Amino acid sequence: MFKIGVMASGGGSNFKAIIDRIGEGDLEAQCKFLITNNAGCGAVGHATTYGIPVYHISGKTHPDQAAYEAALLEVLDKYDVDLLILAGYMKVLPVSLLKRMPDRILNIHPSLLPKFGGRGFWGLHVHEAVLAAHEKESGPTVHLVSEEVDAGRILGQRTVPVLDGDTPAELQARVLEQEHDLFWRVIKEYGENLVSSRA
Ligand code: GRF
């Protein structure tokens, strides 16, 4: 059993997929908190349903950068999680947070990294770029978070076909379906290895 914390900004479908797998017993982990920079996002609704504590920490709640970073670190200190999971977290993490959790922060990105990653590649922009490049395949990547955006060590990928006439939204939906099945499996493998390497 290991402990995770999740950060999310959006609809939270990946967050929900992870906590559903925990609820089903497929992923033997505890989700201790959700940190969001967007108090009205779908992920908050899922956390509330599952009784997971929510922390709204953003430039609005903490306009001072040092106070913002201290608030994030305070949540990490309180729960002492093994892994921090970025499930659609749309802000670049401060270096202080990366240093607190070296090789223990996982992100999911909706392209086959290293293709179509880095600043500017988020949301539908990713899928628009894949279609514009006439790629035959796309798919999600789970990777470790490092200081360079979307460039940390790759832990898992899935491929889906790019179909003739796909719209960005259709491709996004096909990739997202795979995200939901990939992310929890990678979290499980990485988390279990982490715990057993400490034993
Ligand atoms: C996903 O496409 C993920 O790859 C990216 O952000 C999106 C989050 O979607 N990092 P959701 O909020 O989990 O539905």
Boltz pocket constraint, residues with backbone or C-beta under 6 A from the ligand:
constraints:
  - pocket:
      binder: B
      contacts: [[A, 8], [A, 9], [A, 10], [A, 11], [A, 12], [A, 13], [A, 14], [A, 15], [A, 86], [A, 87], [A, 88], [A, 89], [A, 108], [A, 109], [A, 110], [A, 123], [A, 140], [A, 176], [A, 179]]
      max_distance: 6.0
